[in-house]
């Protein structure tokens, strides 16, 4: 037998005694609680049962005769004590202590847990616990700064920014309820949670400066990162692909450089430090580590050429600039390590005198110091030039050739090269014309070398001319993309000159100038938007047909343009196909999409109909257009009769962007307001409770009015159904099953039997008909086989 009774008093279960049995006896786990009447066979218990003390009792009953001899049994009896909700949940600590650090990315992730137990049956709702935060101190905030997982007891931050400088300590009052917290009859308990807010240690260190070519020993500590908890695992991630990665990190977050760095190879490193938990999950966003490699003077000056050659005319004036020696230093520019100074240490030959040339110490520019040059005596000079930085010196070789005087001018082979016609999409770098001038001065010197320059007709520098140094032939090339609509014709005037100055009395003439016309033809080009991306923002309650953007494109050929929208999936926008003005076409909804992105297409109306596309992004700002609603569906009940301690927690929310903050009130008639009340917990939670313990056991409909604090404020009237009912021992509503006791009438019974008989007869008839047809077919086939000769099958080898 089973018993669900836990209260005192004698409870009975009877057994029948049959001869030769004279009486019954009881053994097993009676515990002084269970007894049996020896003559009447009544099994009863006479003390209060407690499932938490003992949930199952094993008893044996056997029968004896008048002499006390066992004649039947033993029979095993199992007593299962059914649970009722009579235990209050208990936290495993009287007070909890936790530490949290203000990491925005950790909001919503538990940093500590509370735990409670309930001695009731864990397989029933009696021991199903639900956690909540009743209050936190101090509480000058519009919403809870912390949240708790109602099932696991994990506590996390809700606020994105906790500032230990403003408030470094909070006390949470955490509530635990049994019956999953779904009814006001649940038992509850509270515990304090002391939370200390500490500074976030997970911060990127300042940039690290490392001197290049440090002799070591390696590895060398350069910086450190630290996660907020001690058991994190650290890892370095390169930001870019490197032949080798010269950094490492240990288990304490200390970062090392593992080998000498060379600033001339790479002067700046960026990589990331990550912190992971024991499962390998990244705890927070990686920190960027920046390494600046500082320069030391470890590179000597370098001559740009093995031999630098200058030319000077023998009649050059004193002080004339001959040329500049090009040298470089790989050390950091703009520092003393790369400052170069020049000095002539030797001249060969020293004819007619030494020190015919001087060099500017800082610039490396050579000048003529004496007018004693004579090409017929010495045609070239060799100079040794010392180039020094702060710690190194290098010698560069310079050769100065003495050349004949420049008394002849370049002369073009043609005074006019006519016209050339090219399309506007001709590639940059293409040669469009070759030109030629000649100079009879000494070959391969600055006096005969020709430089071609476009003097007029190309203010936008769309063309340039390259010269072949061996032949002095010029090649006119395209330097920038041409545009027929901008300039369809270029009339170029080209002049030929020498790098060496002409002698006194000689000047360039008209035959050193030529002309050339470039005609650019039109190529149909797609429309061009004034910008590639258009961005604006409007409120979601913007009226339909409001102008939100003017998209503008032009066609290079002057064709008319028509505008369309693509990816306008929600049909929120429309565009004027002629002007490109974009309007709202329907109601906007930020809760569906915060940034609405469409493509604006401009299409030519010509036959070729080329098109271009721009992006339009419409950011939708929030307005208070969503009334409050319940955060979930509630199934509420209180057990009848009411004890006066019933209450149920209700949560509200809405879909707007602002932080929710609501006011609650009971609506409906005066009877509802007289019988029901609410208690505010915070801006989103209230407790609903009956004001009277004499309420009738039935379903009660309660009007709950919830109003937000938006502009303008919105209100919603919600109907809450609360069932006041008789409850089972498990503290759930008792539902009485109603059986239909009506029996079918005689006529109904006859009709049912007749329908069944007809159905069965139809099925049997179909079966017999099918079997009959099958037998006839088999008989016919057998007759045909008997009349026909046997089939002859030839044998093959």
N, C-alpha and C positions, 0 to 999 in steps of 0.2 A: 504494500500500500504506500501511498505518498501523502505527505502532509505539508501544507504551506503555512501552518499556524506557528506563530512565534510568541504569541501572548500566553499568559498563564492560564490555568484551568485544565480540567481533565478532558482530553480528547480521545475518542474511542474508535476502534475498528474491530468488528466481530469475526470469530471463527466458530465453526460448527463442530461439536463433539459427537462422535458416533461410537457405539460399542465395538470392541470391548474397552475402548478408551473410557477412562473414568474422569480424568482431568488433564489440563494442559500445563506445560511448563515453558519458561522463556530463558534463553541464554544468549551469549554474544555481547555486543557493545551496548548494553542497556544503560550504562553510566548513571544508574540510579534514577533515570528519567522514564524509561519505558517499563511497563508492567503488563501482566496478562491475568485476567480473572481465571482461576484454575477450573472453575465449574461452568461459568457462563461463556468462556472463550473470548472475552472482550480484551483487545489490545489497546492500551491507552498510554499517554504520556502525561506526567503531572508537574512538569517544570517548563519554564520558558526555553524555547530553542533559539540558538544563535548560529546562523550559517557560518559566520566568520570564525566561530570557535570550532565547529565541526559541521561539515556539510552533508556527510553520508554516514548512516549507521547500518551495520550488518547484524541482524538478529536471526536466531534460530528458534523455532517453535516445534515441540514434539509432544506426543500424547503418551500418558502412562495409565496402567490399569489400577485397580484398587490396591494392589500390592506395591505399587510404585515402579513396576517394570515398564520399560519403553515398549510401546506397541505400534506406534506410527511416528514417522519423521526421522530426523529433523527436517523441517521445511524452512528454507532460507527466505528471509524477509529483508528487503533493502528499503531503508527510509531515506529519501532525498529531501533535504530542507531547502525549500524555495526561497529565493532572495527577495527582500523588499529594500527600498531605498532608505536605510536608517543610519548611514555613515556619512559624516561630513568629510569632504576631501581635505587632505593634509599636505602642505608643502614640506619638502624634505629639508628645508632650512628655514629658520625663523626670519632671516634677512639675507638678501643677496647683494653682492657687490660686483660691479662691472666697470670696464674702462672702454671708452670709445674715442676714436680720433676722427676729426672732421674730413672725411673723404667723400666727395660728391658721388663718385662712382660706386661707393659701397652702400648708398642709401637703399633700403629695402632688403639688405643682406644681414642676417642675424650676427651679432657680435657676442651674444651671451644667451643662456637658456635658463628658464626656471622649470621646476618639475614638481608635480604633486601626485599623490596616489590616493586611491579610494578602496576601502576594504570590501566594498560590495562586489557582486559577481561581475567579473570583467567581460563576460559574454552578453551582458544586458546593458541597456542605457544607464542603469544606476551607477555604473563605474566609468561611463564615457565622459571625459572631462573636457571643458572648454575654458580657454584662458582669455582674459581681456584686461585692458588697462583702465582702471576706474578713474584715476586722476594722476597728474604729476605736479610737483612743486619745484620751483615757483611756476606759476601758470599765468603769465601776462600775454599769452600767445593766442592767436585766433584758432589754431588747430593743434592737435597733439604733435609734439616733436618726435615722438617715438611710436612704434607700432609693435604688436605681438602677434605671432602666429597662433591662432586659437586652438590648434591641435598639437603643435610641437612645443609651444612655449618659447620659441625663439624671438628674441627682442632685437629690433633693428631701428635705425633712424629713419624718420620720414622727411625731416628737413634736409635740404641739400647743403646748407651751410650752418654748422654749429661752430660758434666762436668761443674758444676757452678764455679769451680776453674779456668777453662780456659776461659769460656765465659758464663756470667750470664744474658745477655740481647740480644734479637733479635727483629727486626722490620720486620714484614711480610707485603707485599703489596698484598692485596686480591682483586681480580677482580670478579665482578658479571656481567653476560650477560643475556639478555632475548633471546627469540627464542631458548631456551635450549642450547645456545652457539654453535649451529651447523652451523652458517653461518656468514660470515664476515659483513653482513648487520645488525647484532644485535647491539642494544645499550648496552653500558657498563658503569660501574662506579667502583671506587676504594675506598678502606678504608685501613688505617694503623691498624695493630694489634701489640701492644707492649707486648712481652712475656718475663717474668722474669723466669729464671731457678733457682730454689732453691734446697737446699740440701734435699735428701731423708730422711724423718724421720722414715720410716718403716724399722727399723733395729733391729736385735736380740740384747737384752741386754747381757752384760757379765754374765758368770755363777754366780749364787747367792749362797752365803754360809750362812747356817742357823744352829745355834747351836741346838742340840737335846734337847728335854724336856724343852724348854723355857716355863716358867710359864704363859706367856701372860700378859695382857688380849688379847683375839683373837676377830676378825681377825687382823693380823699384816701385814703392807705393806712391801713387799719384793723387788718389782721392778715395772717397767712400760713400756708399749709399746704405740706407738702413730702413728696413720695413718696420712697421709698428709693433709686430709681434716677433718673438725670438726664433721661431721655427721655420722661417721662410727660406726657400731655396732660391739662389740668385743665378742669373744667366746674362751674358752679354750678347747682343744682336747687332751685327754690322748694318749700317744704313745703306752701304753701297758695296758692290763686289770689289774685293781687294785681292791681290796676289797672295798676300799673307796678312793676318790680323794680329798686330803686335800688342794685344791687351788681354788681360784675364781678370777674373774676379773669384774670390774665395768664398767660403761658406759664411763669413761674417760680413760680406758686402764690401770688402776692401778691394779696390781696383788697382792693378799693377800694369806698368809697361814692361814688356818682356824682352825688348831688344832696342839698340840705338835707333833713333829716328833721324831721317835726313830731310831737312826742310826743302831742299832743292828737288827732292823726289815727291814729297807731299807735305804741304805746310799746314793742313787743317784736317782733323778727323772728327767725324760725328758718328756716334753709335748709341745704342739704347741699353739700359739696364732694366731687367724685369725681375719681379719677385713672384714666386709660385708657392702654392701650398703643397702639402704632402702628396696630393693626387695629381700634381702637375698643372693645376689650373692657375692661370695668371690672376693675381690678387687685385691688381689695379693697372691703370695705363702705364706703359713703360716710361722711364725717365730718360731724357736726352742728355747725353754726356758730350761735351765739346772739348777737344784737345787742340791747343794752339802750339805749333812747333816754333820755338824761337830761334832766330838766326844766330850763328856764330861765324866768324870770318874763316871759312874753311875752303874757299874757292879762289884761285888766282885769277887775275884778268886774262881774257882770251881775245886774241886778234881775230877779227871777223874773216880776214883773208890771210892766206900764207904770205902773199905779196900784194901790197896795195900800190896801185899805179896812178900817178897824177900826171897831168900835162901842163906845161907852161910855155907861152910864147917867148921867144928870145928877146923881144922888145917890151916885155911886160913891165908895168910900172911897179916901183917899190911899194910894198904894202898890199899888193894885190893878193886876194885869197886864191890859193892853189887847190885846196881840197881839205877834207876832214877825214882823219883816221877813225875807222869804226872799230871799237873794242867793247867788250861786255864783261860783266861779272855776275855769276849765278847767285851770289848772296843777295839778301833782301834789298830790294830797291828802296831808295830814299833813306838809307842808313849809311854810316861811315864805312860799313863793311863793303859796300859796293861803290864807294866814291873813287873815281879813277883820276889819276894825274899823269900828264904826258911830259916827256923830256927827250930831246935829241941828244944821243950820246956819241954818235959818230956820223961823219959825212965822207963819202968816197965817190970820186976823187976830191981832193981839197984844192981844186983849180977853178978859177984863178986864185980864190981864197977859201978858207974854212968859214963855216957858219953863214953860208949863203941864204939859209932858210931858218925861220923860227916857227915854233909850234906853241899855240895857246895852251897853257898848263892845264886848265880845267876842261876845255872844249875839244882839244885835239885837232884844232884847225891850223893848217899850214899857210904861211904867208911868205912872200918874197922879201928878203931883207936887203938885197943888193941888186943893182941893175947890171951886173957883170956877166950875164949869160951870153954865150955864143955857141950856137948849135954846131958850127964847124970845128970848134975846139973840143967841147964836151957835149955829147948828145943826150946823156942821161946821168943822173946821180943816184946813188944808193945811200939810204939813211937807216941807221939803227935807232929805234925809238923805244925808250923805256916807259912802260905803263905800269903804275903801281897802285895798290889799294892800301888799306891800313896795315897789312901784314905780308903781302906778296908782291913780287915784281915779275913782269914779263917783257920780253923784247919783241917788237914787231918790225918787220922789214917794209920799207917804203921805197918805191922807185919813182923818181921824178924825171919824166922825159921832156927834153927841150925840143919844141917843135917850131916849124917854120911859121911865119906870120900868117894870119888869116886875112888875106887880101882878096879872096874870091867869094862870091855869094852863091847859094844854091839857086838853080834855075829849073822850073817845072817843065816837063815835056809837053804839057798842055796847059793852056790858060783857062780852059773850061772843060770839065768832064761830063757835061750834059746832065741828063736826068736818069734816075733809077726809081722804079716803082716797086714798093714792097707792101705786103699786107700788115696790118697793125699788130697781128699776133706773131710776127717773126721773132724767133727765139733770141734772147739776150746772148751776146757773144758772136752772133753770125757776122761774117764779112759781107759788106754790101758793095764795096768798091775798093779797087787798088789804085794807088797813085805813085808817081815817080818823079823825083827831082835829082839833079846831079850837082856835084861840087868838085872842082878841079884842084883844090888844095891838097896838101900831102895826105895820101890815103891813110885811113884808119887812125886819124888823129881828130882831136876836137875841132880842128879847123875845117875838116871835110865831113864830119859826122853831121847828119841832118835830124833835126827835131821838127815834127809836124804838129801844128797847133790850129784848132778851129777858132778863128778870131771873131767871127760873127755868124748869126743864124741859128745858134743852139744855146739859148739862155738857160734851158733846163738841163743841159749836159746829158742829152740822150745818146750821144755818140762819143767815141774816143778813137785815137789812131795809134796803132803799134808800128814800130819801125824795125825792119830787119837790119841789124848792125853791119852785116856783110855787104848788102846790096843797096842800103838806104831806101828800100821800097817800103811804102806805107800802106797799111791795111785799115780801112775805116770799118769799125765794128759798132754794134748796138750795145749801149751801156745800161739803158733802162727801158722798161716796157713802153712801147709806143701806144698812142691813143689818137685814133682818127678824129674823134669828136673834140679833142683838146687842140690838136695841131695837125692838119692834113698835109702841110707842106713845110719843108725846111730848106732854106737857101743858105748853104754853107760857104763861108769864105775861109780858105785854108792857107796858112803861111808856113814857109820852110825857113828855119834858122839854124845856126851852129851853136853848140855849147860854148865855144871859145868866142870872145868878143872880136869884132872886126877891127882892123887897124884904123887909125885915124884917117879920115877922109873917105873911107869906103862905107856905103850904106846899102841896106837892102832895097831892091827895086821892085817894080810891079811884076817882073817875071819870076819873083820869089813867092808869088801869090797865085792861087787858082780858085775856081768856083765849081760848086757841085750842088745839084738840086735833088732832094729826096722827097718823093711823093708817096704818102701813106694812104693805102686803100682801106675802106671800111670792112670790118668783119662783124657779123651779127653777134652781139654779146648779150648775156642774160642781164636782167634788171639788177640794180645795185641798191641795197638797203642803206639807209643813213646810219644804222647801227645793227650789229649782229644779234643783240639781245635787248629786249625791252622788258623792264621790270617796273611794277608799280604795286600799290597796296590799297585796298578798299575795305570797308566794313561789310560784314556778311548781310546786313539789312539794306544794302545799297539798292535803290529802286531799279526795276527793269527799265531798259533803254537808257541807262546812264552811260555817258562817254567815259571810258576808263583809259584809253591810250590812242595816240595817233601814230600809226606805223607808216613810214614814208620810204618809198623806193623811187628811183628814176631809171629810165632806160637810156643807155649811152647813145643809142641811135635815135632817140626821141619818139619811139613807138609808145602807143597808149598801153597802160598797165591795168590789169584787173587783179583784185586781191581775194584770196580765199583763206579759210582756216582749216587746218588739219589737226587730228587728234583731239578735237573738241568733243570728247566722249560724253560729257555730262550735258552738253548743249547749253552751257552757262553763258556763252558769248556768241556774238555775231559780228560780222565785219561789213562795212560799206565797201562794196566791190570796186568802187571808183575812187573814193577818197582814202581808203585804208583806215578809217576811223573804226575803233573797236568799242562795242557797247555790250552791256549786260543784256542777256536774252532771257534769263529766268532767274529764279531765286537762288542766291548763293548760300552755301552751308559749310561753315568752317569745320563742323564736326565730321563731315564727310571727307573734306580735302582742304588742307591748310594752304597749300601752294598749288594753284591750278596752272598747268603748263600746256600751251598749245603751240602749233607751228603756224606762222604767217607766211603764205606763199604769194609772191608777185609774179604774174604771168603776162608775157607779151601778147598783144592781140594780133600780131602779124602771123603769117603762115607758119613760120618756124616755131613760134610759141615757146621760146625758152623761158625758164623760170628760175627764181631764187627763193631761198627760205630763210627766215629769221625766227628766233624764239621769243615768245611772249610768256612771261611768268607773272601771274596775278596772285599776290599774297593776300589772303583773306583774313581780316582782323575779326576778333571775336566781339559779339554783342550778346547781351543776356537774352537769349531766345529759347532757352530750354528750361522748362519748369522743373522743380525738384521732383524726384521720384524715390521710391524705396530701393535700397541697394540690392535687395534680393526678395524672393517670394517667402512670405512668412506663413507658417502653419502653427497658429497659437492656440493653446488650451490651458485652462486652469482646472484643478481637481475640485469637485463639489463634495462636501461643503467647503467654502473658502475659509482659509485660516487667518487672512488679513495681512499675510506677508508676501503675497503673490506680486510678481512684476516680470515684465519681459522687455528686453532691450531691442530698440528699433533704430536702424541706421538709414539715413537718407543721403542721396547724392544727386548730382546733375551733370550734364555733359558739357557745360561751358568751361572756358579756360581759367577763370578766376578760381581762387581757393574757395571751396564750399563753406558757407556759413549760413545756417538756417534758423528760423524761428518756428516753433511747433505750437499747435493749439488743438484742443478738441472742438470739433464742430458738431453740427446736427442740432437736434432739439434739446430742450432743457433737461429732459430725462437722461440723455446720454451724458451731458456735461455733469449732471449730478452723480452719476454712477461711476464715471471713469475719469482718471487724471493722468498727467504726465510729469515726469521729473527730468529736467535738463542735465545731461552729463557733460556734453561739450557742444560745439557748433554743428555736429553731424549726428549725435546720438542722444536718444532720450529713453527713459524707462516708462513703459505703459503699465498702469496698475489699476485694479478696481478699488473704488473708494469705499464700497460697502461689502461686507462679508455675507450679506443676505441675498445676493443676486441669484436669479433663477438658473437652473441647469438647462441651458439651451445655447444655441448659436447667437451671439451678440454681434450686431453690425455697428462699428464705431467709425465715425468720420474724423480722420486725422488731417488737419490743415498744415501744410508745409510751405513756408515762404522764404525765398532767397533774399540776398541783399544786393542784387545787381541793380543796374540802372537801365530801364525801370525794373523794379522788383517783380518777380513772377511768383504765383501761388498755385498750388495744386491741392485739390480735395481728394483724399484717398480713402477707400473703404477698407477697413481692417475687420476681418472676421475672427472673433475669439470664441472658442467653444468652451463653455463651462460644463463639465461632464463628470459622471461617475467614473472613477479610475480603478484600474486593476492593481494588484499588488506591485506590479512593475512600474507603477506611476504613469501609465498610459491610459488614454480614453478607452472605456469599455464600450464595445459596439455590439449591440444586441442583434442577432440574426433573426430575420422574420421569415417564417416558412409559409408557403401557400398550402393551406389545409384543404382546399377545394378538390374533390374527386371528380373525374369525368362522368358525365351522364350516360345512361344506357344507350341512347342514340349515338353519342360520340363514340362509345366503345364499339358498337356495331359497325359504324362507318370506318373506324380505324382497321378493324379486322378484315372488312371487305376490301379495302384498298391494298392491304398486305397480300391477301389471297390473289387478287388480280395481278399484282406485280410479279409474284412468284410464278403464276401460271404463264404469263407472257415470257418470262425467262426460260422456263422449261420447254415451251413450244418452239422457241428459236433454236434451242440446243438440238431437239429431235429433228427439226427440219434440216439443219446443217449436216447432221450425221447421215440422214437419208440420202442427201445429194452426193455426199462423199462416197457412199457405198455404190451408187449407180455409176459414178464416174470410174471407179476402180474395176467394176464388172465389164464395162465397155472397153477399157484398155486391154483387159485380159483376152477378150474375144478377138480383137484386132491382132494381137501378138500370135494367137493360135493360127490365124489364116495366113500370115506372111511367112516366107521362107527365112531360114536363119541367115544372118549376115556372114559373108565370107571375108575374112581378113587375110590379105596376102602376107606371106612371110618374106622378110628381107634379110639379106646377109650383111 
